[in-house]
């Protein structure tokens, strides 16, 4: 009977078959300890020379790191094993014997070496754990949205403009204006927000999830050139309701990771106590209040400044749950953000900051829904209105109050896994100075 390692606890005392890879081994000459993995988990297979034919024993002795194998044996309980079980080996078949000199050995390796060998590094148990947590976050996101009336809506990756100007976008010369034959610039998208706003006028609530691109010349631990973004929009939702949706989604994600990824978090050495404190209600602070608070802690942040990484770290260390930082100065935010009717110098927007110094994971706002006001905002931001004609049209036919937000998947993975750098949160990171493997 062929099963996965993750199912082994159901088969105590039974003979089973596993298919996977040899990630380590040692031998005393009479006993062979094979460390086996199959993608669902890891288990030790113990072979006794007295129970094996000579040909079978020779196969064991020929194994090298990362050889692919089929093993059979009897499941035995063992309280010392990570999964509480090991396999008493009865049979081994080599699918492919790897050569000597597996590049990632037991010694310490620097980050550049590991990134150069990312195709192998992904096999390490720590990276296996990160990818499984990432998958859980994605799964929980889809589940929560579908349970709450949101429809998956696929937005284009190739766009004629961006949400906030094109200075940090990757430009392409491919499309042409059919009427005049002149080249038309296109860009790789950094957000699907504008298109989602069209989608909700049909669907009511919608979200997208996919790769986005930023040509920002940044080398910080929080930035990637290619990353995955989830954007969501909802009709008839205003600023407070928008934050309530964000809060509920993040609570669900954290709860699901704690429920389904206990072993993975243990592999990563993640202290789960701070994650267990992530419960509603989150902290709410206005930008103005945050600036005053940060200045009191020694920051030189200005009244019109966005929070830098150091400021975010300083602020989030003061609280044990996420922080909604809201109502930024309108003069420094995007044209589409609706002004606060109580103070038109401020926007009805928010950033959501993760605790433990991880900083911004979500950005959102109520969108400007008035046609004349939106046209005025484009002019104030010195943006050419032509590429936005279709977007502004949404305010002419059936405009309603609406809001939305986007989260950066890799930043959430880094926070929940307790990782310092986002380069470990995506299978093959693309950075300013890295395009391979």
C-alpha positions as CSV (number, residue, x, y, z in Angstrom):
1,X,0.0,0.0,0.0
2,X,1.6,3.3,-1.1
3,X,0.8,6.3,1.1
4,X,2.3,9.7,2.0
5,X,4.4,10.3,5.1
6,X,1.7,12.7,6.4
7,X,-0.6,9.7,6.6
8,X,1.8,7.4,8.5
9,X,0.1,7.8,11.9
10,X,-3.0,6.0,10.5
11,X,-1.0,2.8,9.7
12,X,0.8,1.8,12.9
13,X,1.8,-1.9,12.7
14,X,1.1,-2.1,9.0
15,X,3.5,-2.5,6.1
16,X,3.4,0.5,3.8
17,X,5.3,1.9,0.8
18,X,6.7,5.4,0.4
19,X,8.1,7.2,-2.6
20,X,10.5,10.1,-2.3
21,X,14.1,11.2,-1.6
22,X,17.0,10.4,0.7
23,X,18.0,13.6,2.4
24,X,20.4,12.1,4.9
25,X,21.7,8.7,6.1
26,X,24.2,7.0,8.4
27,X,25.3,3.4,8.9
28,X,27.0,1.4,11.6
29,X,27.7,-1.4,9.2
30,X,24.9,-3.5,10.5
31,X,22.2,-0.9,10.9
32,X,21.4,1.7,8.2
33,X,19.4,4.8,9.1
34,X,17.8,6.5,6.1
35,X,16.3,9.9,6.5
36,X,13.4,10.0,4.0
37,X,11.2,12.8,2.7
38,X,8.3,12.8,0.2
39,X,7.0,16.4,0.2
40,X,4.4,15.8,2.8
41,X,6.8,15.1,5.7
42,X,9.9,13.3,6.9
43,X,10.5,10.0,8.5
44,X,13.4,7.8,9.5
45,X,13.6,4.3,7.9
46,X,15.8,1.8,9.9
47,X,17.2,-1.2,8.0
48,X,19.0,-4.1,9.7
49,X,21.6,-5.9,7.5
50,X,20.4,-9.3,8.9
51,X,16.9,-8.7,7.4
52,X,18.1,-7.6,3.9
53,X,19.5,-9.5,0.9
54,X,23.0,-8.7,-0.2
55,X,21.7,-6.9,-3.3
56,X,19.3,-4.8,-1.2
57,X,22.1,-3.8,1.3
58,X,24.3,-2.8,-1.6
59,X,21.6,-0.4,-2.8
60,X,21.5,1.2,0.6
61,X,25.3,1.6,0.6
62,X,25.3,3.1,-2.9
63,X,22.8,5.9,-1.9
64,X,24.0,9.5,-2.0
65,X,22.3,12.7,-0.7
66,X,19.1,13.4,-2.7
67,X,18.9,10.0,-4.4
68,X,15.3,9.2,-5.3
69,X,13.9,6.0,-3.8
70,X,11.0,3.7,-3.0
71,X,11.0,2.3,0.5
72,X,8.8,-0.3,2.2
73,X,8.5,-1.2,5.8
74,X,6.4,-1.6,8.9
75,X,5.2,1.5,10.8
76,X,6.5,1.6,14.4
77,X,5.6,4.1,17.1
78,X,8.6,6.1,18.3
79,X,8.1,9.0,20.7
80,X,11.5,10.4,19.9
81,X,10.6,10.9,16.2
82,X,9.2,14.2,15.0
83,X,6.0,12.6,13.8
84,X,5.9,10.0,16.5
85,X,6.7,7.1,14.1
86,X,9.5,5.5,12.2
87,X,9.7,2.8,9.6
88,X,11.2,-0.7,10.1
89,X,12.7,-1.1,6.6
90,X,12.0,-4.2,4.6
91,X,12.7,-3.1,1.0
92,X,14.5,-0.4,-0.9
93,X,14.5,0.5,-4.6
94,X,16.6,3.2,-6.1
95,X,14.9,5.3,-8.8
96,X,18.0,7.5,-9.4
97,X,21.3,7.4,-7.5
98,X,22.5,11.0,-7.2
99,X,26.2,11.7,-7.8
100,X,28.6,12.6,-5.0
101,X,29.0,16.2,-4.0
102,X,25.4,17.5,-3.5
103,X,26.0,21.3,-3.6
104,X,24.2,22.1,-0.3
105,X,26.0,20.1,2.3
106,X,25.8,20.2,6.1
107,X,28.2,23.1,6.4
108,X,27.0,26.7,6.7
109,X,26.4,28.6,3.5
110,X,26.0,32.3,2.9
111,X,22.8,33.8,1.5
112,X,24.2,34.4,-2.0
113,X,25.3,30.8,-2.3
114,X,21.9,29.6,-1.2
115,X,20.1,31.9,-3.6
116,X,22.4,30.7,-6.5
117,X,21.3,27.2,-5.6
118,X,17.7,28.1,-4.8
119,X,16.5,25.1,-6.9
120,X,18.2,22.9,-4.3
121,X,17.7,25.1,-1.2
122,X,13.9,24.7,-1.6
123,X,14.4,21.0,-0.5
124,X,15.7,22.1,2.9
125,X,13.1,21.5,5.7
126,X,13.0,25.2,6.6
127,X,12.2,26.2,3.1
128,X,9.7,23.4,2.8
129,X,8.0,24.8,5.9
130,X,7.9,28.3,4.5
131,X,6.3,27.2,1.2
132,X,3.6,25.3,3.1
133,X,2.8,28.3,5.3
134,X,2.6,30.4,2.1
135,X,0.2,27.9,0.6
136,X,-2.0,28.0,3.8
137,X,-2.1,31.9,3.6
138,X,-3.3,31.7,0.0
139,X,-5.8,29.0,0.7
140,X,-7.2,30.9,3.8
141,X,-7.5,34.1,1.7
142,X,-9.6,32.4,-1.0
143,X,-11.7,30.6,1.6
144,X,-12.5,33.8,3.6
145,X,-13.3,35.8,0.5
146,X,-15.6,33.2,-1.0
147,X,-17.4,32.8,2.4
148,X,-17.9,36.6,2.5
149,X,-19.3,37.2,-1.0
150,X,-16.2,38.2,-2.9
151,X,-15.7,36.8,-6.5
152,X,-12.2,36.1,-7.9
153,X,-11.7,38.6,-10.8
154,X,-8.6,38.4,-12.9
155,X,-7.1,41.8,-13.7
156,X,-4.5,42.4,-16.5
157,X,-0.8,42.3,-16.0
158,X,-0.1,44.4,-19.1
159,X,-1.5,47.9,-18.5
160,X,-1.4,51.3,-20.2
161,X,-0.8,53.2,-16.9
162,X,-0.7,52.6,-13.2
163,X,-2.6,53.5,-10.1
164,X,0.0,56.2,-9.1
165,X,2.1,57.1,-12.1
166,X,4.7,55.1,-14.0
167,X,8.0,56.1,-12.5
168,X,8.6,52.7,-10.8
169,X,7.1,50.4,-13.5
170,X,8.7,48.2,-16.1
171,X,8.0,49.7,-19.5
172,X,7.4,47.7,-22.7
173,X,7.5,48.7,-26.4
174,X,5.3,46.1,-28.0
175,X,1.8,47.6,-28.6
176,X,1.0,50.1,-31.3
177,X,-1.8,52.6,-31.8
178,X,-3.8,51.1,-34.7
179,X,-5.2,54.4,-35.7
180,X,-1.9,56.3,-36.1
181,X,0.6,53.5,-36.2
182,X,2.7,55.1,-33.4
183,X,4.1,53.1,-30.5
184,X,2.0,52.9,-27.4
185,X,3.7,52.4,-24.1
186,X,2.7,49.5,-21.9
187,X,3.7,48.5,-18.4
188,X,3.9,45.5,-16.1
189,X,1.2,46.0,-13.5
190,X,2.0,46.8,-9.9
191,X,-1.7,46.5,-8.8
192,X,-5.0,45.4,-10.2
193,X,-7.0,47.9,-8.2
194,X,-8.3,50.2,-10.9
195,X,-9.7,47.2,-12.9
196,X,-11.2,45.7,-9.8
197,X,-13.2,48.9,-9.3
198,X,-14.8,48.2,-12.7
199,X,-15.4,44.6,-11.6
200,X,-17.3,45.5,-8.5
201,X,-19.8,47.6,-10.5
202,X,-20.8,44.2,-11.9
203,X,-20.1,41.8,-9.1
204,X,-20.4,43.9,-5.9
205,X,-17.3,42.4,-4.2
206,X,-14.2,41.1,-6.0
207,X,-10.6,40.2,-5.4
208,X,-7.6,39.3,-7.6
209,X,-4.4,37.5,-6.7
210,X,-1.3,37.4,-8.8
211,X,2.2,38.5,-9.6
212,X,3.0,42.2,-9.8
213,X,6.2,44.1,-10.6
214,X,8.0,47.1,-9.3
215,X,11.1,48.7,-10.9
216,X,11.9,50.4,-7.6
217,X,15.6,50.6,-7.0
218,X,15.4,49.2,-3.5
219,X,17.5,46.6,-1.7
220,X,15.8,46.5,1.6
221,X,14.7,43.3,3.4
222,X,11.1,44.1,2.6
223,X,11.3,44.6,-1.2
224,X,11.2,42.3,-4.2
225,X,11.1,43.2,-7.9
226,X,8.5,40.6,-8.6
227,X,6.0,39.7,-5.8
228,X,2.5,38.5,-5.3
229,X,-0.3,40.8,-4.4
230,X,-3.9,40.4,-3.4
231,X,-6.2,43.3,-4.1
232,X,-9.9,43.5,-3.0
233,X,-12.6,46.0,-3.7
234,X,-16.2,46.2,-2.4
235,X,-19.2,48.4,-3.4
236,X,-21.1,50.2,-0.7
237,X,-18.3,49.9,1.8
238,X,-16.8,53.0,3.4
239,X,-13.6,53.6,5.3
240,X,-14.5,51.9,8.6
241,X,-16.1,48.9,6.9
242,X,-13.0,48.6,4.8
243,X,-10.8,48.2,7.9
244,X,-13.2,45.8,9.4
245,X,-12.8,43.5,6.3
246,X,-9.0,43.7,6.6
247,X,-9.1,42.9,10.3
248,X,-11.4,39.9,9.8
249,X,-9.3,38.5,6.9
250,X,-6.0,38.8,8.8
251,X,-7.4,37.2,11.9
252,X,-8.6,34.3,9.8
253,X,-5.3,33.9,8.1
254,X,-3.4,33.9,11.4
255,X,-5.8,31.5,13.1
256,X,-5.6,29.1,10.1
257,X,-1.8,29.1,10.1
258,X,-1.7,28.4,13.8
259,X,-4.2,25.6,13.3
260,X,-2.8,23.9,10.2
261,X,0.9,24.7,10.3
262,X,2.0,23.9,13.9
263,X,4.7,21.5,12.7
264,X,6.0,23.9,10.0
265,X,6.2,26.8,12.6
266,X,8.1,24.4,14.9
267,X,10.6,23.6,12.2
268,X,11.1,27.3,11.7
269,X,11.6,27.9,15.4
270,X,8.7,30.4,15.3
271,X,7.5,31.6,18.7
272,X,3.8,31.3,18.3
273,X,2.8,33.3,21.5
274,X,2.8,36.7,19.6
275,X,0.7,35.2,16.8
276,X,-1.9,33.9,19.3
277,X,-2.4,37.5,20.5
278,X,-3.5,38.6,17.0
279,X,-7.2,39.1,17.7
280,X,-9.7,41.8,17.0
281,X,-9.9,44.6,17.8
282,X,-6.7,45.9,16.3
283,X,-5.1,49.2,17.4
284,X,-6.2,52.3,15.5
285,X,-3.9,55.4,15.3
286,X,-4.1,58.4,13.0
287,X,-1.0,59.4,11.0
288,X,-1.0,62.7,13.1
289,X,-1.0,60.7,16.3
290,X,1.7,58.4,15.1
291,X,4.0,61.2,14.1
292,X,3.6,62.8,17.6
293,X,4.2,59.4,19.2
294,X,7.3,58.7,17.1
295,X,8.8,62.1,17.7
296,X,8.4,61.4,21.4
297,X,10.5,58.3,20.9
298,X,13.3,60.2,19.1
299,X,12.3,59.9,15.5
300,X,12.8,62.9,13.2
301,X,9.7,62.1,11.0
302,X,8.0,65.1,9.5
303,X,4.3,65.9,9.6
304,X,3.9,65.1,5.9
305,X,6.2,62.0,5.8
306,X,5.3,58.4,5.2
307,X,6.6,56.1,7.9
308,X,10.0,54.5,7.0
309,X,11.0,51.0,8.0
310,X,12.6,52.2,11.2
311,X,9.5,54.2,12.2
312,X,7.2,51.2,11.5
313,X,9.5,49.0,13.6
314,X,9.5,51.5,16.5
315,X,5.7,51.8,16.4
316,X,4.9,48.2,16.1
317,X,7.1,47.2,19.0
318,X,4.8,49.2,21.3
319,X,1.8,46.9,20.7
320,X,1.1,43.2,20.7
321,X,-1.4,43.2,17.8
322,X,-1.6,44.8,14.3
323,X,-2.0,48.6,14.0
324,X,-4.3,50.5,11.6
325,X,-2.4,53.7,10.8
326,X,-5.1,55.9,9.1
327,X,-5.8,59.3,7.7
328,X,-2.6,60.3,6.0
329,X,-2.0,63.8,4.6
330,X,-3.9,63.9,1.3
331,X,-1.1,65.8,-0.3
332,X,1.2,62.8,-0.3
333,X,-1.2,60.1,-1.2
334,X,-2.7,58.8,-4.4
335,X,-5.3,60.7,-6.5
336,X,-8.0,58.1,-6.1
337,X,-8.2,58.3,-2.3
338,X,-11.3,60.0,-0.9
339,X,-10.8,63.0,1.4
340,X,-11.9,62.9,5.0
341,X,-15.1,65.1,5.2
342,X,-14.1,66.1,8.8
343,X,-10.7,67.2,7.6
344,X,-10.2,67.6,3.8
345,X,-6.4,67.7,4.3
346,X,-6.5,64.0,5.2
347,X,-7.4,60.9,3.3
348,X,-9.8,58.1,4.3
349,X,-7.0,55.6,4.0
350,X,-5.1,53.1,6.1
351,X,-1.9,51.1,6.3
352,X,-2.0,47.9,8.4
353,X,1.2,47.3,10.3
354,X,2.1,43.8,11.6
355,X,3.5,43.6,15.1
356,X,7.1,42.5,16.2
357,X,8.6,45.1,13.9
358,X,7.4,43.6,10.6
359,X,5.6,46.8,9.5
360,X,3.2,47.4,6.6
361,X,1.4,44.4,5.2
362,X,-1.7,46.1,3.8
363,X,-2.6,49.4,2.2
364,X,-6.2,50.5,1.6
365,X,-8.6,53.4,1.3
366,X,-12.0,54.5,0.5
367,X,-12.0,55.5,-3.2
368,X,-13.2,58.9,-4.6
369,X,-16.6,58.2,-6.1
370,X,-17.5,61.6,-7.5
371,X,-16.7,62.3,-11.2
372,X,-15.9,66.0,-10.9
373,X,-13.8,65.5,-7.8
374,X,-11.8,62.7,-9.4
375,X,-11.1,64.8,-12.5
376,X,-9.8,67.6,-10.3
377,X,-7.6,65.1,-8.4
378,X,-6.0,63.9,-11.6
379,X,-5.2,67.5,-12.5
380,X,-3.8,68.2,-9.0
381,X,-1.4,65.2,-9.4
382,X,-0.3,66.3,-12.9
383,X,-1.6,63.0,-14.4
384,X,-2.7,62.8,-18.0
385,X,-6.4,62.1,-17.9
386,X,-6.5,60.2,-21.2
387,X,-5.3,56.8,-19.9
388,X,-7.8,57.1,-17.0
389,X,-10.9,57.9,-19.2
390,X,-12.4,54.5,-18.7
391,X,-11.7,54.6,-14.9
392,X,-13.3,58.0,-14.5
393,X,-16.3,56.8,-16.6
394,X,-17.1,54.5,-13.7
395,X,-18.2,57.6,-11.7
396,X,-20.5,58.7,-14.5
397,X,-22.7,55.6,-14.6
398,X,-23.9,54.2,-11.3
399,X,-21.2,55.4,-9.0
400,X,-21.4,54.3,-5.4
401,X,-19.3,54.6,-2.3
402,X,-16.6,51.9,-2.4
403,X,-13.4,50.9,-0.8
404,X,-10.5,48.5,-1.2
405,X,-7.1,47.3,-0.1
406,X,-4.2,45.2,-1.1
407,X,-1.8,42.9,0.8
408,X,1.7,41.8,0.0
409,X,1.8,38.1,0.3
410,X,5.6,37.8,0.9
411,X,5.4,40.3,3.8
412,X,2.7,38.3,5.5
413,X,4.7,35.1,5.0
414,X,7.8,36.7,6.5
415,X,5.8,37.9,9.5
416,X,4.0,34.6,10.2
417,X,7.2,32.6,9.7
418,X,9.4,35.0,11.7
419,X,11.8,35.6,8.7
420,X,14.1,38.6,8.5
421,X,14.1,38.9,4.7
422,X,11.3,38.4,2.1
423,X,13.7,36.7,-0.3
424,X,13.0,33.4,1.6
425,X,9.2,33.8,1.2
426,X,8.9,33.2,-2.5
427,X,10.1,30.2,-4.5
428,X,12.4,32.0,-6.8
429,X,13.1,35.6,-5.6
430,X,13.6,38.4,-8.2
431,X,15.7,41.2,-6.8
432,X,17.4,44.3,-8.2
433,X,20.6,42.2,-8.7
434,X,19.1,38.7,-9.1
435,X,17.3,37.1,-12.1
436,X,18.5,33.5,-11.7
437,X,18.0,30.7,-11.2
